[in-house]
């Protein structure tokens, strides 16, 4: 898809589609900073119940990030803004590229071949449109077409929400709600910042309001380009960092003779620009028509193009690889007297591992349709709904030839899901509220039905205190690689024939979650929020090898190695226990403090650890099936403590000073295959000076950010912005880049 085609589709969609509700407030007329604590507690939130309600009364663990809070904080991307939210783990991999997890449960089993760093257990939406990556799960954040200037607010639910939002809402839900035009004929807003590491970030939007403010339009464009703080890459073979020309493939190399391995040549396509961290742009347009209080129609569409160097755990030479994407989306929604209809789609092309030597490029299209109705009977509100999703991925156009098995799926792969669900909300008394949500999903892969539910109760003894409890069951949705992988390399003629295969009998990951919470306004200046959670998650995906034949195979001796990797469900069960606390203190209208932290433990039961890898005698090329030991241990990749603090000070109307810090405790990253292969061989063969690879020990990390801004005209301001103020060079994610300070100057425009 080229840029001209995308722009043409954007214009055509806006001319032909007349429905989507942006679910957004009249944001540009509200100054959240000057609101009282009581007003802030009663801001409207939609995500928790799919209807507007007071954020204080929200029955689940939830948060709102307002656009003013994001602007004040100096966050340079939507991803970085999640550092303002309790319960989020936000780790930077390279300049501007982040790994984001809600509460953890990330990369289980640790570093397995099936896993990518993107969080496949959380659902991200833009105006209710799902932006989940269905190839392998998770969110490719650089592919979001919208930017910070487009954001009105971000609503967050921590904890299982599949019964309300569908599959993948296991650890939580994020809904990025975009702006709509103000109640004036024309307005503009934007942001431009430039700084170190060749960083340029720009956003601009123009808004119009017509027909007595009933019809509103908005068009925006954004651009972002950054360089890495280093040009080195992690080398699996020796565990050091260096130029990409020193990298060696750990899967095909001989660690007993590392000098005999062939390094990469200069100008390799994966590393054609080793300095680049991110290069992206997006164009978006919105149309909203408010016919009456109970009838509104909206539409949006956009394009994006992006390239990013980010950690990709399947890289057999190094985890940091290049990913490229271009896509077009549309989103529409109608609200008519309680009936809500949403129809959205996303179409594009991605190459998830540029230059890998495999056909990792594919076309995809996702279509979603949702129909819901709000029906109120006295103190009972019932919300039935239907949804349908069809997802298609196809790499046929990029294969070397029609008979090739060089691609991940080698043809078209389709996932579909039809669901029906019901949510009941009953105000049993002035103090007691009871909520139940039930959902049944029918999948084509696996060909099975999954029933999920959510039971919630809140008790509000007075206006300043709320107690809540919930019990939920949630599941992750299917992804393409689990069921459709169909890749081959080598051949019997050259001595090695390897297959990578999906599995029609995979079960979806499921989680059962118990939560208890308390929210209270202790004084006029002080609010606290506590949430305790316990979850049991099972049926994680893993990717394991089986030797079907070899020269030394006892049951099937062959003159060549025949090896098959298969997706399957791991026996491991993750039991997570945690507590999140947050405090909001506003001693005056000039000063606000926030502090939040999560302490958690993720215990893994029956984790399969390789005692021996496949290659046990490299000199004689002797292979055997790996042997495993089931162990119980604490998952060390999720930090045991993470949190942050912010202070926002406005001494005079025009001057704003923000300081924030984020902290997480030490972590250990282990890449299963690189570790088991080299540590076994180095131990058995006593390789002199060989230190092994595949393990990254990360120290506890504190990142301090600051921004000072000054209004020069109305709501437009100039600013200086420091991310990682003290230039800490600690790595924030395993096998990723050393971080550096990012220092920027810029201007915010709001006219």
N, C-alpha and C positions, 0 to 999 in steps of 0.2 A: 504494500500500500504506500503510495507516495503522498507528499504533502498536498499537492493539488487535489488529488482524489479525496483526501480527508476533509479539506476545506469545503469542497463541493458537497460532500455528504452532510457536513455540519449545517450549511445553509439550507439544503433541501429538507433536513429534519426539522429545523426551526420553522420553515414555512408550512410543513405538512402536519406536524404533531402539535396537538393543543392540550396536552395534559401532563403535568408532574408537579407535585407540591414539594417545594424545597424545605418544608417544615421549619422555616426560619422565622425568627422574630424581627421586628423592625429595629435592627441592631444599631444603625448608625446614629440614632437619636438618643441612645442610652449611654451614659457614662458610668460603667460598672464600678469604677474606682470610688466615685462619690456616693455610692449606695451605702446604706447602713448595713450592719451585720444581719439584722433581721430581714432586710430586703434581699440580701444575698442568699440567705437560707431559704427564701421562698421563691427563688428564681424558678422558672418553668423548665421541666425536663420531660422529654417525650420518650426517650429510648426505653425506660424501665417498664412502662405500661402500654406503650404505643399510643398514648394520649397525654396531653399536657397536664402536668400536676406539679405541685410544689416539690422542689428538690429536697426539702426537709422531710416531707412525707413519703418520699420514694421508698418502696418496700424492699429494694435490693441494695447491695453495696454499689454505690454509683458516685460519679463526679461530673462536674461541668468545667470545661476550660473556655473562658470567654475570649473574644477577639482582643479585647483590651489587655487582658492578662498576657496573651501571647505576644502582643506588640510590646508591652512594657518589658517582658522578660528578655527580649532580644533573640528569641529562638529563630533560627535561620531556615528551618524546614518544619513541616508538619510533624515528622518523626521526633525531632528534638523537643517539640512542645510537650511530648508525653513525659518529659522529666519533671513536669509540674504536677503530675498525677500520682496519688498514692497507689501502691501495688504494681507499678510498672518497673521493669528492668530494661533500661535503655543503654546499650553499649555501642560505641562507635567503632566500626571496622576499618574504614578509611574515611578521608575527609568528606563529611556529609552523608555517609552511608551507615545505616544503623541496624543493629539486631534488636528487636523489641519483643518482649515477652510479658504477659500478664501472669504474675505469680510463679512463673517458671514451668516445671514439667517439660523443659526444653531438651531436645536431642536425647531421647531415651529410645533404645539403648545408646550409650554415649558413642558418638563418632561412627556409628554404623554406616555402611555403604548406602543405606536407604535414606539417609537424612541430610537435609539441607538446613541452613541456619534459620531460615524464615519460620516464624511461629505458625505451625499448621493447626493449632488448637484454639485460635482466636479468630473471630469474624470481624473484618473491617468493611465499613460501608461508607459511601458518599451519598448523602441524601437518600438513604435507604437502599441504594444500589450496591450489591455485593462486588467487592474488588478482589476476591479470593483467587489465587493462582491454582488452577485445577490440574496442572501438569504433575506437580509433586507436593502441593500444599503450601499454605502460607501467603504472605503478601510481598510482592516486589514493590517496595515503597517508591523507588525512583520512577515507576510507571504511573503514579497518580497524575492525572492531567491537571488537577487543581493545585494551587499553591496557597501560602499563608494569607495573601491578600483576599482570596476567595472565601476564607473561613469566617462564618458568623460565630459559631461556637462548636465545640466538640463534646459529645456526650459519651460517657463511658459506663459500662456495667462490668464489674468484676465478678467472676463466677459463672457457673453453667447457665446458659440461656437458650439451649436448643429448642425447648418446647415453645418458645416465643418467636425465635428468629430462624430456626432451622439448623441443619448440620453445620459443624465447625465452630459453633458458639459454645465451646467446651470450657475454656478458661475465661471467656468474657467476650464482650461486644463493644466495638467503637463505631459511632456514627458521626461522621464529619458533615456538619450542616453548613451549607454555603449561604452567602449573602444574597439578598435581593435589593432592588433599588430603593432609595429613600423616597419619601413623599414630596419630591420636587422634580421639576421637568428634566433636569440633567445634573449629574454629579459625577465626579471622578475620584478614584482612590488608587494608590499605588505605593510601591516601595522599591528603593534602589540602594544596594550596598555593595561596596568593593573593599577588598582587603588582601591580607597575606594569603599565601598558597594559591596565588593567581585566581582568587575567588571573586566571581561576579554573580550577583543575584538580583533579578529585576522582575517586577510584577506591575501590571497596569490594568485598570478596568474603567469602563465608561458605563454609566447607568442612566436609564430614561424612565420617566413615569408619565402615563397618558390617561386620558378619559377619567379625570377626577381621581387619579391614583389607583384605578382599578386594574389597569394594564401596566406591567412593568417589564423592562428588559435589561439585560446586563451582558456585556461582552468583555472578556478578560484574556490576557496573554501573559505568560511567564517564561522566564529563562534562568537557567542556573548552570554554571560551569565552575569546576574546582579541580585543583591538582592535589595529589597525595603529598603527605609530609615526608615521604621517603620513596625511593624507587626500588627498595629491596623486597625480596619475596622469601617466604619460609620454605626451606628445603626439607622434605620428608626424610630423605636418606640420612642426613647428618645432623638434623635439628638446628641448623644455623640459618641466618638470613644473609642474602646476597643477591647479585644481579640475576635476572631470569636466565641468562645464558649458562648459569651453573646448575640449573635444575635438572633432576634426573627422575624418571618415572619409577616409583617404588614398586609398581606391579610387574614391570618387565626387567628391572635391573637385577644384577647379581651382587648382593652386598659383600660377598667374599672377594669380589674383584671390582671395586667401585671405579677404578681407573679405566676399566674397559667399557664403561657405559658411555653412550653418546649424549652429550649435552645438547640443549636447544641451540639453534642457529640464530644469529641476529635477525631482526625483523620478523620473528615468528608471529603469525596472525593473532594469537591470543594476547600477545604483549606488544602490539603494534604501537601503542602509546603508553609506556609504563608510567609516565608521569600523571596520566589522567585518573582522577577519582570519579568524577561524574560530569556528564554533559547532557542536558535535557531541555526540552521546551514543551509547552502546552498551550492550547487555545481552547477557550470554552465560551458557550453562550447559553443564556437562560431567558425564558419567557414565563411570566406568571400573570394569570388573570383571576381576579377575585370578583366573581359575579354577585355573590351575596355572602352573608356570614356563614352559611352552610354549604356554599357551592364555590369551589375554586378549581382551576386547571393550571397546570404548569408543564413546561418542557425544558430539557437541557440536552446539550450535545457537545462533543469536544474531540480533539485529537491530541496525541502526545507522541514524542519521539525521545528515546533515552538510551544512554550508554553508561554503564557503571562498572567499576572494578570493586567487587565485593566478595566476601568469603563464601565459597561454594565447596562444601565438604567433599564432593566427589572428585575434585581435582587431584589426579594421581601424581602430579608433579609438585603442586602447591595448592593450597586452598583458595587463594585470592585469584579469581579469574574474571574475565570480562563477559558481561551480559548486555544484549542489545534488544530493544523492543520498539515497536511502533503500533499504535492502535487508534481506533475510533469508538466512541461510545454514544449511546443515547439513553435517556431516562425520562419516563413520563408517568404522571400520576394525576388521578382525578379524585376529588372528595365531594360527594353529592349526598347531603342529608344522611351522613353516617356510613355511606358506602364508599369504600376506598379501593381503587383499582390502580395497580402499578405495573408498568410494562417497561423492561429495560434490556439492553443488549450491549455487548462488547465484542469487537472484532479486531483482529490484529495478527501480527507476525512477531515471533520472538526467536532469538538464538540464545539459549541459556548457558552456552559454554563456547564462545567464539574460538575457533581454531583448535577444537579438541581432537580433530581427526575423525570424529563421529558426526553423523548428520544430527546435530542438536537443534536445528532450526525447524520451525513448524508454523502453520497457520492455525488459528483457533477462532471459535465464535461461541459465545455464551448468551443464552436467552433466558430471561426470568419473567414470570408473570405471577402476580399476587392479587388475590381478591379477598377483602375483609369487610365485615359489617359490624358496627357498634349498635347494640340493642340494649336499651335501658328499661328495666322493670323495677321501679321504686329504688330500693337500695342495692339492687343487683344489676351489674352491667355484664353482658355476655358479648364476646367478640369471636364469632366463628370465622374460619378462613380456609382458603384453598391456595395452593401454590404449585407451580410447575417450573422445572428447570431442565434445560437441555444444553449440554456442553459437548462440543466436538473439537478434536485436535487432529491435525493431518499434516504429516511431513512428506507426503508423496512427491510434491513439486521440487523437493530439495535432495532427493536420493540420487546417487550416481547413475543408477539405471533402475528399470522397473522391477527387476528380480533381486535387487540389492537388499541385504539385511544390515545395512550400515546405519540406519536410523534407530532411534529409541523405540518407535512404535511401528515404522514401516507400513504406513497406510493411515486410514482414518480410525479413530477411536472415539466412541460416544459414551457419555454418561448421562443418565436421565433420572429424574426424581419427581414423583408426584406425592403431595402431602395434603392432609386435611387435619385441622386442629381447632381447638376450642379453648378460650380463656374466659374464666368467670371471676368477677371481682365483686365481693359482697361486703358492704359496710354493716357488719352485724350489730354494732352499737356505735355510740359516739366515739368510743375509745378503741374498739376492736375491728380490725379489717382482715378478711380472709380471701386469699387468691389461689386459684388452681388453674394450671395450664396443662393441656394434654395434646399430644401430637403423634400422628402415625405417618411415617415416611416409607414409600415404596421405591426401591432402587432397582435399576437394571444390573448394576454391579456393586455389590453382590446381589444376586437375584433373591432379595430377601426384604422383609419388613422390619423396621425399627420403631419401637414405641418409646417415647420420651415424655417426661412430665416434670412439673415444678409445683410444689406446694409451699405457700408463703403465708405467714401470719404477722401482723404488726399490732402492737399495743401502744397507744398514746395516752398516758395517764393525764397529761396536761399539754399546754401549747409548747412547752420547752423541752420535752423529752419524748423519745420514740424508741421502742424496743422492737426488734424484728428477728424472725427465724425463718429458715427455708430448707427444704430438702429437694434435691433435683437429680435427675438423670439426664445425661447429654451424650451425644456421639459426634465423632468427626465424620465428615462425608468422605466418599470414595475419591481417590485421585487416579489420574491416568496411569502413572507408572506402576502402581500396585497391581493393576489388572491387565494392562495392555503391553507391558514391556516385551519386546520381541526383537532383540538385537543379537547379532553374531559377529565374531571376529576370528580371524585365522581360518584354517581349513585342515583337514586330515593330511593334505599333501605337504604342508609346511610344519607338521608335527604338533600343532596345538589348535584345537577347535573349541571355542568358548561360546556359550550361549547365556544370554541374560533374559529371563522369562518372568512374566507376570503370573498371577495366580487367581483363577476365578473363584476360589474357595476362601479367599481372605475374609476375615471378619473386621468390621469397623471398630476403631478404638472407642471405648465408652468410659464414662466417668460418673460416679455417684458422689454427690457433694452435699455436705451439711454446713450451714452457715448460721451464726448468731451475731447480731449486731446491736449497737446502741448509738444513737445520735442525740446530742443535747446541746442546748444553749445555756451554759452555766451562768453567764452574766450577759449584760448587753454587749460586752466586748469580746466574749470568749465562746467559741463553739468547739466541741470535740466529736469525733466519730471513731467508733471502734468496730472491728469486724474480725471474728474468729472463724476459721474455715478448716474443714477436713475433707479430703477427697481420696477416692480410690479409683485409679485409672488402669485399664488393662487393654490387651489386644493391640499393643504398639506394633508397627511394621518393622520388619528386619529383612535383610538381604543376605542369604547364606548360600555357600557353595556346596556342591556335591560332585564328586568325581565319578563319572559314569564309565570311564575306562581309561587305561594307561598301560605302558609297557610293564609296570610292576603291579598292576591291579590283579588281585587274586581271582575275582569272579568274572571279570571281563577284560582280559589282557588284549590290548590294542597296540599297534605300532606308533600310536600318537596319543596325546593327552586329550580326552574329551571331558570338558568341565562345564557344569551348568550352575549359574547363580539363579536362585528363585526367591521371589518375595514370599514371605510367610509371617504369621503372627508370632511375636516373641513371647516366651513364657513369663517375662518379667511383669510384676505388678508394682505400680508406684503409689505409695501412700504418703500424702502430703498433709502436714499439719502446720498451721500458721496463724499469725495475728498481725493485723494492720491497724495502726493508730494514726490519726491525723488531728492536728490542732490548728484552729484559725483564730488569730487574735488581732483585733482592730482597735487599738487604744484611742485612735482619733481618725478623722477623715483624711488625715495626711499620711498616716502610717498603717501598714498592714504586715502581719507576719503569718507565715504558714510553716508548719513542720509536720513531717509524716515519715513513717518507717514501717517496714515489714520484717518480722522475724519468722523464719520458716525452716522446716526440715522435710526433705523428700527422701523417704526410705524406700529402697528398691528390694523387692523380694524375688528370688529365683532369677536373678540376672545371669545370663549365660556369658561366661568369660572364657575366651579361647585359651586352652592350655597348650595346644600346638596348632600352628597354622597349616595351610595346605602344603607349601613348599618346605620340606624338612631336610632335604639334602641338595643344596643348589649345585654343587659340583657334579653330581650324577643325575640331576633333574628328577629326583624322587618326590612324588606327591602322594598325599593321603588326605582323606576327609579330616577336617579339623576336629579336634576333641574339645569338649566344653566341660566346664564346672559351673554348677548353679550356686551362686553365692548371694548373701544378703549384705547390702552395703548402703551407705548414704550417698545420694547423688550429689556430686561435688561441683557440677557445672552450674547449677542454680545457686547463687550466693545465699548464705544462711541469714544475712541481713542486708537490706537495701532501703534507701530512703533519701530524703532531701529536706532542705530548708530554703525559704525565700523571704526576702524583705523588700517591700516596695514603699518608697518615701517620696512624697510630693510636698516639698517645703513651701513652694508657691505654685500658683495655678499652671505656670508654663514649664516648670522644671520637674522632671521625674527621674528618680534614681532607683535602679533595681539591682539587687545582688542575690544570687542563688547558688546553692551547692548541691551536688548529688554524691552519694556514697554507696558503695557496695563492698562487701567483704571478699576475701580471697576465694578463688575458684580454680578448679583443675579441669582441663580439657584433654580428653584422650581420643585419638583417632584409632578406632579398633584395628583396622587392617594394617596400617603403617606400624603401629606399635607391636602387634602380635608377631608380624612377619620378621621385623628386624631384631626385636629383643630376643626372640627365640633363637634365631640364627647366630646372633652375636654371642649368646650364652653358650650354645652348643659347640661353636667353632672357635671361640675365643679370638675374635678378630681384634688385632692390636689397634688401640686408639679409637675404636668404634664406640660411640656414645649412645647409639640408638636414636629413635625419633618417635613422633606421634603423641607426645605429651607436652602440654603448655601449662605451666603454673603461673597464674596471675595473682599479683599482690592485691591487697585491699586498695581501693582507688577512690580518690576524692577529686571531683571536677568542680571548679568555681567559675561562675559566669557573672558578667556585669554589663549593664547598659545604662548610659546617661543620655537622656533626650531633652530637647528644649523646643517648645512650640514657637514657631516664627510667624505663623499666619493661621488664624482660626485653629483647626485641628491638625495642621501640617507641622512637622517637626524635623529637626536635624538631630543626628545622634552619633555617638561613638559606642562601639559594641565589642566586647571581648568574650570569646568562647574559650574555655580553658585558660583563664586569666593568667595563671602562674606558669603556663607553658610546661605542664607535666608531660613527660614523654612516655608515660606508662602505657602499655597496651591495655585496651579495654575488652578485647575479645581474643580468644585463642587463635594463634597462628596469623593474626591480622597485623595491621600497621601499628607502629609506634605513633602516638598522637602528638600533636603540637598545639601551640596557641594559635587561635584564629582571631585576628584583630581587624575590625572593619569600621568604616565610616559610611554614613548614608543619610537618606531622607525618606520620611513617610509623608505621603500626600493624601489628604482627605478634604475635598472641596465640593 
